Amino acid sequence: MRARTPPRAALLLAAQVMLAGCPTGTPPPADEDAADAASVDAPPQDQGVVPAPDSGGGERVTALDAALPDNTPAPFDAGSPERGQGADAGPQHSLPAPLVLLHLSDIHIGSGGFAIPALELAMNEILPVIDPLTTFATGDLVEVGNDLDDWEDYRVRIDGAGLSDQRYIEIPGNHDIYLDLDLSNYLEHTIAGRHGHGTYGLYHLDTAWGRLRVVALSTVSSGDQLRDSTGYLSGGQVDELIASMAADAEPVANTIVLGHHPADIDGLGLFNTDDELTRVLEASSALAYLYGHRHYHYLSWQGEVLFAMARTLGNPGEEASNRAGFNVLVIDDGPAIRGVPIDEADHTVDWPVVMITRPADAAIGGGNPLAEALERASADHLLRAVVFSPEQLPATARYRVDQDPWQPMVLVGSHFEAWFDTPDAAGCVLEVEASDTAGVASDTVEVELR
């Protein structure tokens, strides 16, 4: 049972399509929150690179610059609004600050003129502004795995950001193995490879929420170009990871699983290795599975595990579904996630970015099984939101319940808080709006009431 945070077409696709790269197969559904497709049987093949022993828990790295907000947890006994100190006040709480994680995917260095400026934007602006505990890069780091110039361009920009192996966690994608099935260039040029993590393994990060375990998968582990292009997770790799998780000496509060490929028929399901992914998710009691490959933002659930696919960072196309961007994942009242687009004309992000992190959005992914209904017509429910902006001064934020008048929120360390009352209804919509000199942005969540 997962440790929870407090209340809160053919079988073989045309070979030239799969070898040409991603996104592959089925176009995005009209509803991005639809469930993943079923799988097709095929025999597994257990191959893969054996990872080096895990380097153990890593301490949180400080922000790359002084950009606000800083996601360091606020003191538990100070700063939170208290009933009697304003319209949005309420009882004290002892929750850590929301835990912020950044998800990049499909960088595709060497694919064209967009990729390198996009990676530089990520290293020089997005990471400093988001200031995540760690950043995940879920494969297709380069366009062609045996092109050393592409790898050098990738390595120079990652190393220039001064990232550690705990602050930046990579896994391989199908483009990273093209014409180089042993992934030797990946191991030589990535932070993961140079720090002995191999192509898959476990990472542990100690946070104010408890220990965060990251299970990094290689979904290109068949040793065959065709199957690895579609996605293949070997049983041997999964056996090894499950054994390693069983040997974890310290309790784990939350687990994030990383893979490059989706689980459905255009991914791991084609050769039936989505079953191996399910084994990992169950053994780890995963909170979320983060992946890429198809280049569009897509959320769904497998049981109580959030499946979140990120846009491409560096290789957008002409299709409306193939746009540049990244995902921000926040752990607070369960997982909250936001897909953030990148302006492809001038390589910019439309700041500020606002995310409500508590209470949980009942509608995320087509229906959030982790969202708890709140009591209707009751007081003192905690509302929290993060605001990401390059401004040196913090933004201001306000909230409203349904279309009621706006109420102020209080800046508490790295995030905003307020205490709200629920209406006498079956549900309500909470909206948070934040503004700074760059502009105004908002976020909404749906809340079920009982």
C-alpha positions in Angstrom: 0.0 0.0 0.0 1.5 3.3 -1.0 2.3 5.8 1.7 -0.1 8.6 1.1 0.2 12.3 1.6 -2.2 13.8 4.1 -5.9 14.4 3.1 -5.8 15.2 -0.1 -2.6 -1.4 -37.3 -1.5 -4.0 -37.3 0.4 -6.1 -34.8 3.7 -5.0 -36.4 3.4 -1.3 -37.4 5.1 -0.3 -40.6 8.8 -0.6 -39.9 9.7 2.6 -41.5 7.2 4.5 -39.2 8.7 3.0 -36.0 12.3 3.5 -37.1 11.6 7.1 -38.3 11.1 8.2 -34.7 8.4 9.6 -32.6 5.7 10.5 -32.1 4.4 7.2 -33.4 1.1 5.5 -34.2 -2.2 6.7 -32.9 -2.9 10.4 -32.9 -3.9 12.0 -29.6 -7.5 11.4 -28.5 -9.9 14.3 -28.4 -10.0 13.8 -24.7 -6.3 13.7 -23.5 -7.5 12.1 -20.3 -8.7 8.9 -21.9 -7.3 5.6 -20.7 -4.4 3.8 -22.3 -5.2 1.0 -24.8 -5.0 -2.7 -24.2 -1.8 -4.7 -25.0 -1.0 -7.5 -27.5 0.8 -10.7 -26.6 4.4 -11.3 -27.7 7.3 -13.2 -26.1 9.5 -11.2 -23.8 13.3 -11.1 -24.1 15.3 -10.3 -21.1 18.3 -8.1 -22.0 19.5 -4.9 -20.7 22.4 -3.0 -19.2 23.0 -3.8 -15.5 23.1 -0.6 -13.5 25.7 0.3 -11.0 24.8 0.2 -7.4 22.5 3.1 -6.4 24.4 6.1 -5.0 22.0 6.6 -2.1 19.9 9.5 -1.0 20.9 12.9 -2.4 20.5 16.1 -0.6 18.5 18.9 -2.2 20.6 21.1 -4.5 20.1 24.8 -4.1 18.6 26.9 -6.8 20.7 27.7 -9.9 20.2 31.4 -9.3 18.2 33.7 -7.1 15.0 33.4 -9.1 11.8 33.1 -7.1 10.0 31.2 -5.8 12.4 28.9 -3.9 10.8 25.6 -3.2 12.6 25.0 0.1 10.0 23.9 2.7 8.8 26.7 4.9 9.0 26.3 8.7 6.1 24.2 9.9 5.3 26.4 12.9 5.5 29.8 11.3 4.1 31.8 8.4 0.8 30.0 7.8 -2.3 32.2 8.1 -4.2 31.7 11.3 -8.0 32.3 11.9 -8.4 35.9 13.0 -5.5 37.2 10.9 -7.5 37.9 7.7 -10.3 36.8 5.5 -8.4 33.7 4.3 -7.1 32.7 7.7 -7.6 29.3 9.4 -6.0 26.8 11.8 -2.4 26.1 11.8 -1.0 23.0 9.9 2.3 21.1 9.9 2.5 20.2 6.2 5.8 20.7 4.3 5.9 22.9 1.3 4.6 21.4 -1.9 7.3 19.2 -3.5 8.1 20.4 -7.0 9.5 18.1 -9.8 10.2 18.9 -13.4 9.6 16.5 -16.3 11.4 17.0 -19.7 11.2 14.6 -22.5 12.2 14.1 -26.2 14.9 16.8 -26.4 16.1 15.4 -29.8 19.4 17.3 -30.1 20.4 17.1 -33.7 16.8 17.0 -35.1 16.9 20.6 -36.3 17.4 24.2 -35.2 14.8 24.2 -32.4 16.4 21.6 -30.1 19.6 23.3 -28.9 17.9 26.7 -28.1 15.1 24.7 -26.3 17.6 22.9 -24.2 19.4 26.1 -23.4 16.0 27.6 -22.4 15.4 24.7 -20.1 18.9 24.9 -18.4 19.1 28.7 -18.2 15.5 29.7 -17.4 13.0 26.9 -16.8 15.1 25.1 -14.2 16.0 28.2 -12.2 12.4 29.5 -12.2 10.8 26.1 -11.4 13.6 25.3 -9.0 12.6 21.6 -8.7 13.9 19.1 -6.3 15.0 17.2 -9.4 14.5 17.1 -13.1 13.6 14.0 -15.1 14.6 13.6 -18.7 12.7 10.7 -20.1 14.6 9.7 -23.2 15.3 10.7 -26.8 17.9 13.0 -25.6 19.5 13.1 -29.1 18.2 12.4 -32.5 20.6 9.7 -33.6 22.4 7.6 -31.0 25.6 7.1 -32.9 26.1 10.8 -33.8 28.9 12.0 -31.4 28.3 15.7 -32.3 24.7 15.4 -31.1 25.9 13.9 -27.9 28.6 16.5 -27.4 26.1 19.3 -27.9 23.8 17.7 -25.3 26.6 17.1 -22.8 28.0 20.6 -23.0 24.7 22.2 -22.1 23.8 19.8 -19.3 27.3 20.1 -17.8 27.1 23.9 -18.1 24.1 24.0 -15.9 26.1 22.4 -13.1 23.6 19.6 -12.4 24.4 16.6 -10.2 23.2 13.0 -10.8 20.6 13.6 -8.1 19.4 16.9 -9.5 19.0 15.6 -13.1 17.9 12.0 -13.8 18.1 10.6 -17.3 16.8 7.5 -19.0 17.3 6.4 -22.7 14.8 6.5 -25.5 14.6 4.8 -28.8 16.5 7.6 -30.7 19.4 7.3 -28.2 20.1 3.7 -29.4 19.9 4.3 -33.2 22.8 2.4 -34.8 24.3 2.0 -31.3 22.3 -0.7 -29.6 24.8 -1.1 -26.7 24.1 2.5 -25.6 27.8 3.2 -25.2 27.4 6.8 -26.3 24.5 7.3 -23.8 26.7 5.9 -21.0 29.6 8.2 -22.0 27.7 11.4 -22.4 24.9 11.5 -19.9 25.1 12.4 -16.2 23.5 9.0 -15.4 26.1 7.1 -17.3 29.1 9.0 -16.1 27.9 8.6 -12.4 27.5 4.8 -12.7 23.7 4.6 -12.8 23.8 2.6 -16.1 20.7 2.7 -18.3 18.2 1.9 -15.4 18.2 1.7 -11.7 17.0 3.3 -8.4 17.6 6.8 -7.1 16.7 8.0 -3.6 16.1 11.6 -2.5 15.4 12.7 1.0 12.6 15.4 1.2 10.5 17.0 3.8 7.7 14.6 2.7 9.9 11.6 3.4 12.1 9.6 1.1 11.3 9.9 -2.6 12.3 6.8 -4.7 12.8 7.1 -8.4 12.6 4.0 -10.5 14.4 4.7 -13.8 13.5 2.2 -16.5 15.1 1.5 -19.9 12.2 0.7 -22.2 14.7 0.0 -25.0 16.1 -3.2 -23.6 15.4 -5.9 -26.2 18.6 -5.5 -28.2 16.5 -5.3 -31.4 16.0 -2.0 -33.3 12.4 -2.7 -34.3 11.1 -3.7 -30.8 13.1 -1.0 -29.0 11.7 1.6 -31.4 8.2 0.7 -30.3 9.2 0.0 -26.7 10.4 -3.0 -24.8 10.8 -3.5 -21.1 12.7 -6.8 -20.3 11.6 -9.1 -17.6 15.2 -9.5 -16.3 15.5 -5.7 -15.8 12.2 -5.7 -13.9 13.3 -8.7 -11.7 16.5 -6.9 -10.8 14.7 -3.6 -9.9 12.1 -5.4 -7.8 14.8 -7.1 -5.9 16.6 -3.8 -5.4 13.5 -2.2 -4.1 12.9 -5.1 -1.7 16.3 -4.4 -0.3 15.6 -0.7 0.4 16.9 -0.1 4.0 14.8 3.0 4.7 11.1 3.6 4.4 9.9 5.2 1.1 7.1 7.8 1.2 6.5 8.2 -2.6 7.8 6.5 -5.7 8.0 8.0 -9.2 8.6 5.6 -12.1 10.2 6.9 -15.3 10.0 5.3 -18.8 10.3 6.6 -22.3 7.4 4.7 -23.9 3.6 4.6 -23.2 2.0 1.4 -22.1 -0.6 0.9 -24.9 -0.6 -0.8 -28.3 1.7 1.8 -29.9 4.2 1.4 -27.0 5.0 -1.4 -24.5 1.7 -3.1 -25.2 2.7 -4.1 -28.8 5.1 -6.7 -27.5 3.3 -7.4 -24.2 5.9 -5.8 -22.0 3.3 -3.5 -20.5 2.8 -6.4 -18.1 6.4 -5.8 -16.9 5.6 -2.2 -16.3 2.6 -3.2 -14.3 4.8 -5.4 -12.2 7.1 -2.4 -11.5 4.2 -0.1 -10.6 2.7 -2.7 -8.2 6.0 -3.6 -6.5 6.9 0.0 -6.0 3.5 1.3 -5.0 4.1 4.0 -7.5 2.5 7.4 -7.3 3.1 8.2 -11.0 4.5 6.9 -14.2 6.2 9.7 -16.3 7.0 9.1 -20.0 7.2 10.7 -23.4 7.7 9.4 -26.9 4.6 10.8 -28.6 5.3 14.5 -28.1 1.9 15.5 -26.6 0.6 16.2 -23.1 -1.6 13.3 -21.9 -2.9 12.2 -18.5 -4.7 9.0 -17.5 -4.8 6.5 -14.6 -3.9 2.9 -14.2 -5.6 2.0 -10.9 -4.3 4.7 -8.5 -1.2 5.4 -10.6 -1.1 8.7 -12.5 0.2 8.2 -16.1 1.6 11.5 -17.4 3.1 12.0 -20.8 5.1 15.2 -21.6 5.4 17.2 -24.8 8.6 17.2 -26.7 11.1 19.8 -25.5 13.1 20.1 -28.7 11.4 18.6 -31.7 7.9 20.0 -32.4 6.3 19.3 -35.8 3.5 20.8 -37.9 0.8 18.7 -36.3 -1.4 20.3 -33.6 -0.6 17.4 -31.3 3.2 17.8 -31.7 4.0 20.9 -29.6 6.9 21.9 -27.5 6.7 22.1 -23.7 7.3 20.4 -20.4 5.5 19.1 -17.4 5.6 20.3 -13.7 4.6 17.6 -11.2 3.9 18.7 -7.6 3.3 16.3 -4.7 1.0 17.8 -2.0 -2.5 16.5 -1.8 -1.5 13.6 -4.0 0.0 14.4 -7.4 -0.8 17.6 -9.3 0.5 18.2 -12.8 0.6 21.0 -15.3 1.7 20.9 -19.0 3.5 24.1 -19.8 3.9 25.1 -23.5 7.0 26.7 -25.0 6.4 29.4 -27.6 8.0 27.9 -30.7 8.5 31.2 -32.5 10.9 32.8 -30.0 11.7 30.0 -27.4 9.9 31.6 -24.5 7.6 30.5 -21.7 4.5 32.5 -20.8 5.2 33.3 -17.1 3.8 33.2 -14.5 2.6 29.6 -14.3 0.1 28.8 -11.5 -0.7 25.4 -10.0 -3.2 24.6 -7.3 -1.6 21.8 -5.3 -4.2 21.3 -2.5 -7.0 20.2 -2.5 -6.6 17.6 -5.2 -8.3 18.1 -8.5 -11.1 15.6 -8.8 -11.1 15.9 -12.6 -7.4 15.3 -13.4 -6.8 12.5 -15.8 -10.5 12.0 -16.4 -11.3 11.3 -12.7 -8.8 11.3 -9.8 -9.1 8.2 -7.7 -7.0 9.8 -5.0 -9.1 13.0 -4.6 -11.1 13.0 -1.4 -14.5 14.7 -1.2 -14.7 17.5 1.3 -17.5 18.2 3.6 -20.1 20.6 2.1 -21.1 23.8 3.9 -18.0 23.6 6.1 -15.1 25.9 7.0 -11.4 25.9 7.2 -10.3 23.9 4.2 -6.7 24.4 3.2 -6.0 25.8 -0.3 -2.4 25.9 -1.5 -0.9 27.0 -4.8 2.6 27.5 -6.3 3.4 30.3 -8.7 6.5 30.1 -11.0 7.9 33.4 -12.3 11.3 34.8 -13.1 10.4 38.0 -11.3 12.7 38.8 -8.4 9.7 39.9 -6.3 7.0 37.4 -5.4 3.7 37.5 -7.3 0.4 38.3 -5.6 -2.3 35.7 -5.6 -6.0 35.5 -4.8 -8.7 32.8 -5.0 -12.4 32.4 -5.3 -14.9 29.6 -4.8 -17.2 29.2 -7.9 -18.0 32.7 -8.9 -17.9 34.2 -5.4 -15.9 37.4 -4.7 -12.1 37.1 -4.9 -10.2 36.6 -1.6 -6.5 37.2 -0.9 -3.9 34.5 -0.4 -0.9 34.7 1.9 2.7 33.9 0.7 4.1 31.2 2.9 7.7 30.5 2.1 7.7 29.3 -1.5 3.9 29.0 -2.0 0.5 30.7 -1.4 -2.1 29.6 1.1 -5.6 30.4 2.2 -8.4 28.8 4.2 -11.8 28.5 2.4 -15.3 27.5 3.1 -17.2 25.1 0.9 -20.7 25.8 -0.4 -23.8 23.6 0.3 -23.6 21.8 -3.0 -22.4 18.6 -4.6 -19.2 20.2 -5.8 -17.4 23.5 -6.4 -14.7 25.0 -8.6 -11.7 26.6 -6.9 -9.8 29.2 -9.0 -6.4 30.8 -8.1 -5.2 33.8 -10.0 -1.6 35.2 -9.7 -0.1 38.3 -11.2 3.3 40.0 -11.5 4.8 42.5 -13.8 5.0 39.8 -16.6 1.3 39.2 -16.6 -1.6 37.3 -15.0 -2.3 33.6 -15.0 -4.7 31.2 -13.2 -5.5 27.6 -12.4 -8.7 25.8 -11.4 -9.6 22.5 -9.8 -12.8 20.7 -9.3 -13.7 19.6 -5.8 -16.3 17.0 -4.9 -18.4 17.7 -1.7 -20.2 15.2 0.4 
